[in-house]
Amino acid sequence: MRLHGKVAIVTGSANGIGKRTARRFAEEGASVVVSDVQDELGQQAVERIQKDGGTARFQHCDILQEGDIKALIQTAVDAYGRLDVLVNNAMVNAARTAVDATVEEFDRALAGMPRANFLACKYAIPHMIQVGGGSIICISSVHGILPASRGLGYEVGKGSLLNFVRQVSVDYAPKGIRVNAICPGYIQSRLEDEDPTPDTPRARYNQQIYPQRKFGWPLDIANAALYFASEDSRFVTGQTLAVDGGLTTQLQDDLAYRLLNYVKEHRDVLDDDSRR
């Protein structure tokens, strides 16, 4: 029960990584506020936690709306009397290049990542100070470390979070508040506990991209968030943890060589799988 007596907010927790993180926190004794714009799925996430014996409630929150974020923080404090952990998981995706993207698309991506994280911290930190400290966890991405093509808003938004956590950690470490980031790799987000990777030639090809030769589960990210939320990481702040099966550790020339050889060895089954 590493979070016994703690109160946690997880944004974007109606499904996927956020949902599993909320469940994991509840399993470890936290009272959890599940938040999302998907109200029905959010209520279902709460019901699952309660069915398992945990404590949770749902609060609608659109992270593009400052009023929603402020109300979310206040809901947690009003319901449970304190706030100890904030997981900024919700985000807004945006692709395109610097030429193709509209100003509106780019602004929306920044509003859904650095701005939303800023607003959540702005309203959460004073309550954490009142109880002697807390933990803030921002969910970035391997795309925040190394960009992919045609993803300007997403790459910039996720990348900005890494310096954001460093800045906020420096400002509030003296107040007992730790701020860290998690960079997930490819996560099979529709299933929560079991390995959902299909055994097909195409899936096996995709697995070659990862040094561990497998994809991640939402539980992998939830366990990393639990580490940052608990006293296990009491001496860790301003850090970025890549939970990516080793994806960001490898040289690209080695990866390209390995994929080329894999295609040569399995061309027939890969072509057949693609047709299906």
Backbone torsions as a table, in degrees:
resi	resn	phi	psi	omega
1	MET	NA	65.0	-173.5
2	ARG	-71.3	-14.2	178.6
3	LEU	-117.8	24.1	-179.2
4	HIS	-58.5	128.2	178.9
5	GLY	83.0	-2.4	-179.6
6	LYS	-91.0	156.5	176.3
7	VAL	-119.3	130.4	-175.2
8	ALA	-130.1	143.4	170.9
9	ILE	-112.4	134.5	174.2
10	VAL	-126.6	113.5	178.7
11	THR	-82.0	153.8	-178.8
12	GLY	60.1	44.4	-171.8
13	SER	-111.4	24.5	175.5
14	ALA	-77.8	-21.7	178.7
15	ASN	-159.2	177.3	173.1
16	GLY	61.0	-140.7	-177.1
17	ILE	-59.0	-45.0	-178.3
18	GLY	-62.5	-43.0	-179.8
19	LYS	-62.3	-45.3	-178.7
20	ARG	-68.6	-33.1	177.1
21	THR	-66.2	-43.3	177.4
22	ALA	-60.4	-43.2	177.7
23	ARG	-62.9	-42.9	-178.0
24	ARG	-63.7	-40.9	177.8
25	PHE	-63.3	-42.9	179.4
26	ALA	-64.1	-37.5	176.9
27	GLU	-60.5	-28.2	-179.4
28	GLU	-97.1	13.9	170.1
29	GLY	101.0	-0.9	-179.4
30	ALA	-77.8	150.0	164.8
31	SER	-89.0	125.1	-167.3
32	VAL	-117.9	136.8	170.1
33	VAL	-103.2	113.2	175.9
34	VAL	-85.4	132.0	-179.6
35	SER	-137.1	146.6	-178.0
36	ASP	-176.2	171.7	171.3
37	VAL	-92.0	-11.7	178.9
38	GLN	-92.4	86.6	-170.1
39	ASP	-62.0	-45.1	-177.1
40	GLU	-63.4	-46.0	178.6
41	LEU	-66.4	-35.1	177.4
42	GLY	-63.8	-41.9	176.9
43	GLN	-63.8	-37.8	177.9
44	GLN	-64.8	-37.4	177.0
45	ALA	-63.1	-41.0	177.6
46	VAL	-64.3	-44.1	179.9
47	GLU	-61.1	-36.9	177.7
48	ARG	-64.6	-43.1	178.1
49	ILE	-62.3	-45.2	-179.1
50	GLN	-65.9	-37.6	177.4
51	LYS	-60.9	-34.8	179.6
52	ASP	-83.2	3.4	177.0
53	GLY	95.3	7.5	-178.7
54	GLY	-92.9	175.5	-179.4
55	THR	-114.7	125.3	-177.7
56	ALA	-159.6	158.9	172.3
57	ARG	-147.0	162.1	-178.3
58	PHE	-109.3	143.5	173.2
59	GLN	-137.9	122.2	176.4
60	HIS	-62.4	135.6	177.6
61	CYS	-153.1	120.2	170.6
62	ASP	-97.9	112.5	-173.3
63	ILE	-68.8	-8.6	175.0
64	LEU	-82.0	-7.5	-177.0
65	GLN	-111.9	116.2	-179.0
66	GLU	-58.5	-40.2	-179.5
67	GLY	-61.2	-38.2	178.2
68	ASP	-64.9	-42.4	-179.8
69	ILE	-65.2	-44.9	178.9
70	LYS	-61.1	-42.1	179.1
71	ALA	-66.7	-35.1	178.2
72	LEU	-61.3	-48.0	179.6
73	ILE	-61.7	-44.6	-177.7
74	GLN	-66.7	-34.6	177.5
75	THR	-59.8	-44.3	179.8
76	ALA	-62.1	-44.4	-178.5
77	VAL	-67.9	-42.7	179.7
78	ASP	-65.3	-38.5	-175.8
79	ALA	-75.9	-38.9	-170.3
80	TYR	-122.5	-2.9	171.7
81	GLY	86.8	-2.1	-177.7
82	ARG	-168.7	174.8	173.4
83	LEU	-145.0	126.3	-176.4
84	ASP	-118.2	-31.9	-173.0
85	VAL	-136.4	134.7	175.4
86	LEU	-128.2	123.1	174.9
87	VAL	-110.8	110.8	176.7
88	ASN	-87.3	91.3	-175.6
89	ASN	-106.5	-34.4	-178.0
90	ALA	-63.9	148.1	-179.9
91	MET	-157.0	173.2	175.9
92	VAL	-122.1	127.9	-178.8
93	ASN	-89.6	150.6	176.4
94	ALA	-158.7	124.6	-179.2
95	ALA	-98.5	-150.4	176.9
96	ARG	81.6	172.9	179.0
97	THR	-104.7	178.9	179.5
98	ALA	-64.1	-26.8	178.8
99	VAL	-86.2	-41.3	-175.1
100	ASP	-75.4	-32.7	-173.8
101	ALA	-67.6	143.4	171.7
102	THR	-86.7	160.5	177.2
103	VAL	-59.9	-38.5	-178.7
104	GLU	-64.5	-41.8	179.0
105	GLU	-64.0	-44.4	-179.5
106	PHE	-65.7	-44.0	178.6
107	ASP	-61.8	-38.8	-179.8
108	ARG	-65.5	-40.5	178.4
109	ALA	-62.9	-43.0	179.5
110	LEU	-69.0	-34.6	177.2
111	ALA	-66.6	-32.0	-177.7
112	GLY	-85.2	-7.3	179.5
113	MET	-124.1	-85.3	-176.7
114	PRO	-61.2	-40.6	-178.2
115	ARG	-66.6	-44.6	179.8
116	ALA	-63.8	-40.1	176.8
117	ASN	-63.7	-41.4	177.3
118	PHE	-60.0	-47.8	-177.5
119	LEU	-65.0	-40.5	178.6
120	ALA	-62.3	-42.5	178.0
121	CYS	-66.6	-40.6	-178.9
122	LYS	-55.3	-42.5	-176.6
123	TYR	-91.1	-21.5	-178.5
124	ALA	-85.7	-38.3	-172.3
125	ILE	-58.8	-43.4	178.5
126	PRO	-56.9	-36.3	178.5
127	HIS	-71.3	-36.4	176.8
128	MET	-65.4	-39.0	178.1
129	ILE	-60.8	-38.0	-179.1
130	GLN	-62.0	-28.5	-178.8
131	VAL	-103.9	12.4	173.3
132	GLY	92.6	8.7	177.3
133	GLY	136.7	-177.0	-179.4
134	GLY	177.7	-173.6	-178.6
135	SER	-133.2	130.6	176.5
136	ILE	-117.0	130.3	-177.2
137	ILE	-125.4	120.7	178.4
138	CYS	-105.0	126.4	-180.0
139	ILE	-88.5	105.3	175.9
140	SER	-94.1	-132.2	-177.0
141	SER	-171.4	161.8	169.9
142	VAL	-60.9	-23.2	175.7
143	HIS	-69.8	-16.3	173.4
144	GLY	-79.5	-16.5	178.7
145	ILE	-94.9	-46.9	179.9
146	LEU	-136.0	127.7	-175.8
147	PRO	-81.5	155.6	169.7
148	ALA	-107.2	170.6	-176.9
149	SER	-73.6	152.0	173.3
150	ARG	53.5	46.7	179.3
151	GLY	-139.7	40.4	-169.2
152	LEU	-50.9	-55.3	-176.2
153	GLY	-62.8	-43.2	-178.6
154	TYR	-67.3	-47.1	-176.6
155	GLU	-65.0	-44.4	-180.0
156	VAL	-66.5	-43.1	179.8
157	GLY	-62.5	-48.1	-179.6
158	LYS	-67.6	-39.0	179.3
159	GLY	-64.6	-36.9	-178.9
160	SER	-63.5	-27.7	-178.2
161	LEU	-65.2	-27.6	-177.1
162	LEU	-68.2	-40.5	176.0
163	ASN	-78.9	-27.3	176.1
164	PHE	-58.8	-47.1	-178.0
165	VAL	-67.1	-33.3	177.8
166	ARG	-65.4	-43.4	-179.2
167	GLN	-64.2	-48.7	-177.8
168	VAL	-67.2	-34.1	178.6
169	SER	-65.0	-40.0	178.3
170	VAL	-64.3	-42.0	-177.0
171	ASP	-68.3	-34.4	-169.9
172	TYR	-118.7	3.8	174.2
173	ALA	-57.5	-39.8	177.9
174	PRO	-61.8	-18.3	178.5
175	LYS	-94.1	6.0	178.0
176	GLY	84.3	16.8	-178.7
177	ILE	-106.1	124.5	178.2
178	ARG	-102.6	140.2	-177.6
179	VAL	-133.6	121.7	-176.7
180	ASN	-139.8	163.8	-179.6
181	ALA	-122.6	148.5	172.8
182	ILE	-118.4	133.7	177.2
183	CYS	-113.7	95.4	177.4
184	PRO	-69.7	147.5	166.5
185	GLY	-87.0	-148.0	-179.9
186	TYR	-75.0	117.8	-177.4
187	ILE	-115.6	128.1	174.5
188	GLN	-75.4	84.6	-164.2
189	SER	-79.2	-11.3	-177.2
190	ARG	-79.6	-20.9	176.5
191	LEU	-116.5	151.8	-165.0
192	GLU	-107.0	-34.6	-170.8
193	ASP	-120.4	-44.0	-173.3
194	GLU	-89.3	161.1	177.2
195	ASP	-73.0	112.6	-174.9
196	PRO	-94.9	5.9	-172.6
197	THR	-65.9	120.9	179.1
198	PRO	-70.1	150.2	179.7
199	ASP	-96.0	78.0	178.8
200	THR	-127.5	159.9	177.3
201	PRO	-56.6	-41.0	-179.9
202	ARG	-64.8	-42.3	178.7
203	ALA	-64.0	-39.4	178.8
204	ARG	-66.1	-34.4	174.5
205	TYR	-63.2	-47.7	-179.9
206	ASN	-60.5	-33.6	-179.9
207	GLN	-65.3	-24.5	-179.2
208	GLN	-63.8	-21.5	-179.1
209	ILE	-66.5	-26.5	-174.4
210	TYR	-102.4	128.3	178.4
211	PRO	-53.9	-32.8	178.7
212	GLN	-80.4	-6.7	178.5
213	ARG	61.2	35.3	176.4
214	LYS	-158.2	161.8	176.7
215	PHE	-93.3	168.6	178.5
216	GLY	-95.8	164.8	175.6
217	TRP	-113.3	158.5	172.4
218	PRO	-54.1	-32.5	179.2
219	LEU	-62.1	-31.7	177.9
220	ASP	-62.1	-41.8	178.8
221	ILE	-73.8	-37.8	178.2
222	ALA	-60.7	-39.9	179.2
223	ASN	-68.0	-36.2	175.8
224	ALA	-65.5	-41.5	177.7
225	ALA	-64.2	-37.5	177.5
226	LEU	-61.7	-40.6	176.9
227	TYR	-58.2	-48.0	-179.2
228	PHE	-69.0	-31.1	-178.1
229	ALA	-75.8	-26.5	-173.2
230	SER	-94.4	173.8	177.7
231	GLU	-71.9	-7.1	175.2
232	ASP	-58.9	-27.0	-178.6
233	SER	-110.9	31.4	-173.5
234	ARG	-60.7	-22.3	-177.8
235	PHE	-109.5	24.5	-177.3
236	VAL	-125.2	122.2	174.9
237	THR	-154.3	151.9	179.8
238	GLY	73.9	19.2	-173.0
239	GLN	-107.8	159.3	176.5
240	THR	-119.5	125.3	179.4
241	LEU	-113.3	116.4	174.9
242	ALA	-86.1	121.0	176.6
243	VAL	-112.5	84.7	-164.0
244	ASP	-142.7	18.2	179.3
245	GLY	62.6	19.6	179.5
246	GLY	89.0	6.0	-174.4
247	LEU	-54.3	-45.1	-174.1
248	THR	-85.5	7.6	-179.5
249	THR	-99.3	-7.3	-169.0
250	GLN	-104.3	149.4	175.0
251	LEU	-73.1	141.8	-175.1
252	GLN	-70.9	-30.0	178.9
253	ASP	-68.0	-36.1	177.0
254	ASP	-66.5	-41.6	178.5
255	LEU	-62.1	-46.4	-179.0
256	ALA	-61.6	-40.5	179.4
257	TYR	-64.0	-42.9	-179.3
258	ARG	-65.8	-42.3	179.6
259	LEU	-66.6	-38.6	178.6
260	LEU	-61.8	-44.7	178.7
261	ASN	-65.1	-37.3	179.6
262	TYR	-64.2	-43.0	179.0
263	VAL	-62.7	-42.2	179.4
264	LYS	-60.8	-39.2	-176.2
265	GLU	-78.1	-25.6	-172.8
266	HIS	-125.7	26.0	-174.2
267	ARG	-56.9	-43.1	-176.5
268	ASP	-62.9	-48.9	-177.2
269	VAL	-71.8	-31.9	176.9
270	LEU	-66.4	-44.0	178.0
271	ASP	-62.6	-41.2	179.5
272	ASP	-64.8	-42.4	179.4
273	ASP	-64.1	-39.9	179.5
274	SER	-63.3	-40.0	178.5
275	ARG	-63.2	-35.8	179.2
276	ARG	-70.2	NA	NA
